[in-house]
Structure formats: C-alpha cells, structure tokens
Amino acid sequence: MANAAHSHDSHDASHGSVKSYAIGFILSVILTIIPFGLVMYPSLPKAMTLGIVLAFAVIQVLVHLVYFLHLDRSAAQRNNVIAFVFAALVIVLLVGLSLWIMYSIHSVMMAH
C-alpha cells in the first residue's frame, strides 16, 4: 500500500506547473506564427522558406515533448525517451525510404 502512494506522488511530481505550460504555449504560438507568416507573405526563396518551416516544425516538436509531455533526460523518463527515439527512427526510415523508392521508380519510368 505504501508503494502505491509513493508511486502516485512521483507521478504527480512529473506534471508541469502553470508557468511551464504557459511557456510551452507561448513558444508554440511563436513557432507557428513565424512559418505561417513566411508562407502567407513570401519574401524569401521557396527553398529557404521550406527549410525554415521544417526547422521550426522540428523545434516545435521538441517544445511539445519537453513542455507538454514532460520528456527529459532524467532516469525516470529514460524508457519513454528511448521509445520515442525508436519510433521517430522507424518513421524517418519508412518515409525516407518510401520517397527514395518512389523517386527511383519515377526516374526509371520517365527514362523509357
């Protein structure tokens, strides 16, 4: 019974404060408005705009993981971080290799 209470207390401690949620929300809004503005009012070359939007997307994913999902490098979160990294690696491989295969097939089909 004492272990259950201790487990519950450590679970509550992992939740963020109102301040951390507010910081996460403000960062998320900023990281959304800037790329939106770059796309709606194009002033940079398309390739640069795409790079900036992708960079902001990656940064926003990290902000969400830290401020809303409370992933960090602590020992308690190690398994969650490893699972997330593995899932991200699988997704990158699946999407990347699928795009590579489709590009290769397109190149071969258009050559004939």
N, C-alpha and C positions, 0 to 999 in steps of 0.2 A: 504494500500500500504506500509506503514511504517513497519507493522508487517512482510510482506513478505521479505523485505530487512533485517530485524533483524534475521529472521529465516534462511535466506541464509548465513548471516555472521556467525551464530553459527554453521551451518553445515560445513562451510569451516574450522572453528577452530578445529573441531574434526578430521581432517585429519592429519596424521603424517608428520614429517619432513623427509628429505632425510636421516638424521642421524638415526632416529628411524627405517626406512625401512632397512638401511644398517645393523644395529644391529640385527634386526629380521632375515635378510637373512643370516648373518654370523652364528647366533645361529642355524638356521635351517640346514645349511650345516654341522655344527659340530654335531648336534643331528641326522643327517643322516649317516655321515661317520663312527662314532664310532660303532653303531649297525651293519652296513654293514661290517665293518672290523671284528667284533666278529663272524659274521656268515660265512664270506668267509674264515677266518683263525681261526678255532675253537681251543681255548686254555683253555676254561672253560667248566665245565659240562653243558650238554644241558639244564637242568632245570635253572641253573643260567643265562645262555645266554638268555633264553626265558624271564626270569624276567627282565633282563637288557633291552632287546629290548622293552618289554611292558612299562617299566618305562620311557624310552626315548621317546616312542610314546606319552605317556600322557603329558610329558613335552613339546614335540614339538607342540601338540595341544594347550597347554596354550600359548606358544610363538606366534603361529599364531593368536590366539584370541586377544592377547594384542598388538602385533606389527603391524599386518596387518588388523585386523578387529576393532581395537581400542576399545575393550571392557575393561572397568574398573569399579571401584566401585562408579563412580560419579552418581549423581541424574539423569542426562540426559541419562545414559546408563542402568539404573535400569531395565526398561522393557525388554531390549534386553538380559540382563544377566538372568533375570527370565525365559524368553522364552528359552534361550539356556539350562539352568539347567533342565527345564522341559523336553525338547526334549532329552537331554542326559539320564535322568532318564527313560524315556519311552524306549529308545533304549537299555539301560542296562537291564531293566526288560524283554523286548521281547527276546533279545538274551540269557540272562541268564536262563530264564525260559524255552525257547525252548531247550537249551542244556541239562537242567535238565530233561525235559520230554524225550528227545531222549536217554539219558543215562539210565533212568529208564526203558524205553521200551526195550532197548538193554539188560539190565541186566535180565529182566523177560523172554525175548525170548531165551536168551542163557542158562538160568537155566533149561529149559524143553527140 
